[in-house]
Amino acid sequence: MNKLKRRWLTERLQAALRALPVVVLTGARQTGKTTLARSLPEPRGYLSLDDLGILGQAQADPDSLLLDRPPTLDEVQRAPELLLSLKRQVDRQRQPSDFLLTGSANLLLMSQVVASPAR
């Protein structure tokens, strides 16, 4: 009975991954973002920033999390430091489907905070 229902968003998510280097799947908590991301048929690494070891690595050495491609980075809002590293990686080597990010925060606002100069 634990069979996953086919989600209407699956095809759109797959199309976005075929075209874009970074795809963000965002929304309210407990709405199935992680389940959808993990159900994709393409082979992707999966890292959850709910895991304290992964979170610590993302904060201390964000570049190291982006070496094995393509990763799915779940709950990415927990490590804003990761966004600048991700931007550098995409600027260096832009390829479709490089990164799938999930989270429940507005990443556009987070990237503005991370990218703003220190005062």
ABEGO torsion letter per residue (X at the ends): XABBBBBAAAAAAAAAAAABABBBBBEBBGAGAAAAAAABABBBBBBBAABAAAAAAAAABAAAAAABOBBBBBGAAABAAAAAAAAAAAAABBBBGABBBBEABBAAAAAAAAABBBX
